[in-house]
Amino acid sequence: MTDGRRSSTPAGGFAVLAALALVVAACATGAGDLGTVAPPHGTSGPSLDIPSAEPTPGSSAPAGSPAATFDSSTTIRTYFMLGSHTGDAGLVAVLRSIRSTYAVGAAAMTQLLAGPVGSELSSNPALYTGIPAGTRFLGLEIQPSDSVHGTAFVNLSSEFDAGGTSATLAQRYAQVVFTLTQFPTITDVLFEIDGEQTPAVITGGTVDRFTPVNRDTYADLLPPIWVDRPGWGGALPSGSQVSGNADVFEAQFRLMVLDAGGRALVDMPVNATCGTGCRGDFTVKVAYQVAAAQWGTLRVFEPSAKDGSPTHVVDYPVWLTPAG
């Protein structure tokens, strides 16, 4: 791990521009397939693997729906904030379809700064962003700490750090960290404002400007039950997996899949690897039957220890498709 000070290296050294380090294959197969990654040419910098392929609704989604435009060969994730009526607002992964590009890290940042769009703004609850309008993406460099891990230096305009409360400031920093660390070889992030290294804002304060931050730094901005896959407005084919992490009593909660009419297709218990004061991972397979493709709901909640009523409820719109 570096001390957070960006070193100056000659061309071909290990500090490389994201346009060279963040490489995505020119073509990928299947709707929403994130494709394979070619190593960067002419540099000793790290090759950043794209996250594994994630099903997307594709062209069969209704016009105007969150994922009706998933017809490009590259799908990336942006992280916005999901409001809640039950006090469980938090970060949520939202899929974006982009044209194939070598600068996939820059593309992810561009999509993040654009904010929620369309029905994402009018859903109930709605998505929102803590990043101020007018924030400009100025650059991205990757400095590897070893052969498989790297620190991202992201450079943003002064609007990014302007205004806001301590809570909304932490949210905007967390959104950038989660968006960039979707690439497995980026493990942590350092921030620059107009080219000057700056301390990252966390809940209740800041860190030293040379101290990288990662997803664990912002775990308090996740809902108690956090679904990372499928993304909000993504596809959940029958037989696919749901994964994320949770901090719930005795590491147990429930997962439901509802069809377009609200009928329960799946209602199952889920165990995380840790609970009651720690966040444990979970991955479960869900299978259901529907006659036709349709929008449904993935619901996670913790039954109350007092009377079994649902608590920490979070609903995600998902595209359901018949098995086979």
C-alpha positions in Angstrom: 0.0 0.0 0.0 1.3 3.4 -0.8 1.3 6.3 1.6 -1.2 8.1 -0.7 1.3 10.5 -2.3 1.2 10.1 -6.0 4.7 9.4 -7.4 6.0 10.8 -10.6 7.1 8.1 -13.0 8.1 8.2 -16.6 5.9 7.1 -19.4 5.5 3.3 -19.1 5.9 3.5 -15.3 3.3 2.3 -12.9 1.2 5.4 -12.5 -1.0 5.3 -15.6 -4.0 7.1 -17.0 -7.3 5.4 -16.6 -7.7 5.5 -20.4 -4.9 3.0 -20.6 -5.4 1.1 -17.4 -9.2 0.7 -17.5 -9.6 -1.5 -20.6 -12.7 -3.2 -21.8 -13.0 -5.5 -24.8 -14.3 -3.8 -27.9 -17.1 -6.3 -28.2 -18.9 -8.4 -25.6 -21.4 -11.2 -26.1 -25.0 -11.3 -24.9 -27.2 -8.5 -23.6 -25.5 -6.8 -20.7 -22.4 -9.0 -20.9 -19.5 -6.9 -19.5 -17.1 -8.8 -21.8 -13.5 -9.7 -21.3 -10.6 -7.4 -20.5 -7.4 -7.1 -22.6 -4.2 -6.1 -20.8 -3.0 -2.5 -21.5 -0.4 -2.1 -24.2 3.0 -0.6 -23.6 2.7 -0.2 -19.9 3.5 -2.1 -16.7 0.4 -0.7 -15.1 -2.4 -3.0 -13.8 -5.1 -4.4 -16.0 -8.5 -3.7 -14.3 -10.9 -6.6 -14.7 -14.5 -5.6 -15.5 -17.0 -7.0 -13.0 -18.6 -10.3 -14.0 -21.4 -10.2 -16.6 -24.8 -9.1 -15.2 -28.1 -9.9 -16.8 -30.0 -6.8 -18.0 -33.6 -6.4 -19.3 -32.5 -5.6 -22.8 -34.8 -4.4 -25.6 -37.7 -6.3 -24.3 -38.1 -3.9 -21.4 -41.0 -1.4 -21.7 -40.2 1.9 -23.2 -39.4 4.5 -20.6 -38.5 1.9 -18.0 -35.2 2.2 -16.0 -33.4 -0.4 -18.3 -35.1 0.0 -21.6 -31.9 1.1 -23.3 -29.6 -1.8 -22.4 -28.6 -2.6 -25.9 -24.9 -1.7 -25.9 -22.1 -4.2 -25.4 -20.8 -2.8 -22.1 -22.7 -2.4 -18.9 -21.3 -0.6 -15.9 -22.6 0.3 -12.5 -23.1 3.7 -10.8 -24.0 4.1 -7.2 -26.8 6.5 -6.1 -28.7 6.9 -2.9 -32.1 5.2 -2.5 -34.6 7.0 -0.3 -36.8 5.0 2.1 -40.0 5.4 4.0 -38.7 3.2 6.8 -35.4 4.9 7.6 -33.4 2.5 5.5 -32.1 4.8 2.8 -28.7 4.0 1.5 -26.4 3.3 -1.4 -27.8 1.3 -4.3 -26.2 -0.1 -7.5 -27.8 1.2 -10.8 -26.8 -0.2 -14.2 -25.8 2.0 -17.1 -25.3 0.9 -20.7 -22.4 2.6 -22.5 -20.7 2.2 -25.9 -17.5 0.1 -25.8 -14.6 2.3 -24.7 -11.0 1.9 -23.5 -11.7 4.6 -20.9 -14.3 2.6 -19.0 -13.4 4.2 -15.6 -13.9 7.6 -17.0 -17.2 6.5 -18.5 -18.3 5.2 -15.1 -17.5 8.6 -13.6 -19.3 10.4 -16.3 -22.4 8.4 -15.8 -22.2 8.9 -12.0 -22.0 12.7 -12.4 -25.0 12.7 -14.7 -27.1 11.5 -11.8 -30.4 9.5 -11.8 -32.6 9.8 -14.9 -36.2 9.2 -16.0 -38.3 7.0 -13.8 -35.4 6.7 -11.3 -36.4 10.2 -10.2 -40.1 9.5 -9.8 -40.0 6.0 -8.3 -41.4 5.4 -4.8 -38.9 5.8 -3.1 -36.8 7.7 -5.6 -33.1 7.7 -6.3 -31.1 10.8 -5.7 -27.4 11.8 -5.7 -25.4 13.7 -3.1 -23.0 15.0 -5.9 -23.7 18.7 -6.7 -24.8 19.7 -10.2 -22.0 21.1 -12.3 -19.3 18.8 -10.9 -16.8 18.0 -13.6 -14.7 14.9 -13.9 -11.1 16.0 -14.6 -9.1 12.8 -14.6 -8.3 9.4 -13.2 -5.0 7.6 -12.6 -4.3 4.2 -11.2 -1.3 3.5 -9.0 -0.8 -0.2 -8.2 0.2 -1.3 -4.7 0.9 -4.8 -5.9 0.2 -7.1 -8.9 -3.6 -7.2 -8.3 -4.5 -4.2 -6.1 -4.4 -0.5 -7.0 -5.3 2.9 -5.7 -7.4 5.2 -7.9 -6.6 8.9 -7.9 -9.8 10.7 -9.0 -9.7 14.4 -9.9 -12.9 16.4 -9.7 -13.8 20.1 -10.0 -14.3 22.3 -7.0 -18.1 22.0 -7.3 -17.8 18.5 -5.9 -16.6 19.7 -2.5 -18.9 22.8 -2.3 -21.8 23.2 0.1 -23.7 20.4 1.7 -24.0 19.0 5.2 -21.6 16.5 6.7 -24.1 13.7 5.8 -24.4 14.7 2.1 -20.7 15.3 1.8 -20.0 11.7 3.0 -22.7 10.4 0.6 -21.0 12.0 -2.5 -17.6 10.6 -1.5 -19.1 7.2 -0.9 -20.8 7.2 -4.4 -17.5 7.8 -6.1 -15.7 5.1 -4.0 -18.3 2.5 -4.7 -18.5 3.3 -8.4 -14.7 3.1 -8.9 -14.2 0.0 -6.8 -16.6 -2.0 -8.9 -13.4 -2.8 -10.9 -11.8 -5.6 -8.9 -8.3 -4.2 -9.2 -9.2 -0.9 -7.7 -9.3 -1.5 -4.0 -9.3 2.1 -2.6 -9.5 5.7 -3.7 -7.8 9.0 -3.1 -9.4 12.3 -4.1 -8.2 15.5 -5.8 -10.0 18.8 -6.2 -8.8 20.8 -9.2 -5.6 18.7 -9.1 -4.8 19.1 -5.4 -5.0 16.1 -3.1 -7.8 16.6 -0.6 -9.0 14.7 2.5 -12.0 12.4 1.9 -15.1 13.2 3.9 -16.5 10.4 6.0 -19.5 10.3 8.4 -18.6 12.7 11.2 -15.4 14.0 9.8 -12.5 13.6 7.3 -9.5 11.4 6.9 -5.9 12.5 6.2 -5.6 13.5 2.5 -2.9 10.8 2.0 -5.1 8.0 3.5 -7.0 6.0 0.9 -10.7 5.2 1.5 -12.6 2.1 0.4 -16.0 0.5 0.7 -15.6 -0.5 4.3 -15.0 3.2 5.1 -18.6 3.9 4.1 -20.4 0.8 5.3 -22.5 3.0 7.5 -24.2 4.4 4.4 -25.5 1.0 3.4 -29.0 -0.1 4.5 -29.1 -2.9 7.0 -29.8 -5.3 4.2 -27.9 -4.3 1.1 -28.5 -6.0 -2.3 -25.6 -5.3 -4.7 -26.7 -7.8 -7.5 -29.0 -7.5 -9.3 -28.7 -3.8 -9.7 -31.7 -1.5 -9.2 -33.8 -1.9 -12.3 -31.7 -4.8 -13.5 -32.8 -8.3 -14.6 -33.4 -11.2 -12.2 -33.9 -14.3 -14.4 -35.3 -17.4 -12.7 -32.4 -19.4 -11.3 -30.1 -16.5 -10.9 -28.3 -15.3 -7.8 -29.0 -12.4 -5.4 -25.9 -11.2 -3.4 -25.0 -8.4 -1.0 -24.3 -8.0 2.7 -26.4 -7.4 5.8 -26.1 -6.5 9.5 -29.2 -8.0 11.1 -30.1 -9.9 14.2 -28.6 -13.4 14.2 -27.6 -12.8 10.6 -31.0 -13.8 9.4 -33.5 -12.0 7.1 -36.1 -12.8 4.5 -36.1 -12.3 0.7 -39.2 -12.2 -1.5 -39.8 -11.9 -5.3 -43.2 -10.3 -6.2 -44.7 -10.3 -9.7 -46.2 -7.3 -11.5 -49.4 -7.8 -9.6 -47.8 -8.1 -6.2 -48.1 -11.9 -5.9 -45.3 -13.6 -4.0 -43.3 -15.9 -6.3 -40.5 -16.4 -3.7 -40.5 -16.1 0.1 -37.4 -17.6 1.6 -35.1 -17.1 4.6 -31.5 -16.0 4.0 -28.5 -16.3 6.3 -25.6 -13.8 6.1 -22.1 -14.9 7.2 -22.2 -12.5 10.1 -24.8 -10.4 12.0 -25.7 -8.3 15.0 -23.0 -5.7 14.9 -21.1 -6.8 11.8 -21.8 -7.0 8.1 -21.9 -10.5 6.7 -22.1 -11.4 3.0 -24.8 -13.5 1.4 -25.5 -15.1 -2.0 -28.6 -17.1 -2.7 -30.2 -18.6 -5.8 -33.8 -17.7 -6.5 -36.2 -19.7 -8.8 -39.7 -18.8 -9.7 -42.3 -19.2 -12.5 -43.9 -16.5 -14.6 -45.8 -16.8 -17.9 -44.3 -13.8 -19.5 -41.5 -11.3 -18.9 -42.6 -8.5 -16.6 -41.4 -6.0 -14.0 -41.5 -7.3 -10.5 -40.1 -6.5 -7.1 -37.2 -7.9 -5.1 -37.9 -7.3 -1.4 -35.6 -7.8 1.5 -36.6 -7.3 5.1 -35.9 -8.4 8.7 -38.9 -9.8 10.7 -39.4 -8.0 14.0 -38.3 -10.1 17.0 -41.4 -8.7 18.8 -44.2 -9.7 16.4 -42.6 -10.8 13.1 -43.7 -7.7 11.2 -41.3 -6.6 8.4 -38.6 -4.1 9.4 -35.7 -2.7 7.4 -37.7 -3.2 4.2 -36.0 -2.3 0.9 -37.7 -2.9 -2.5 -35.8 -3.1 -5.8 -37.5 -3.1 -9.2 -36.3 -6.1 -11.2 -37.1 -7.6 -14.6 -38.5 -11.1 -14.3 -38.3 -13.6 -17.2 -39.7 -17.2 -17.6 -37.4 -20.0 -16.9 -35.6 -21.6 -19.8 
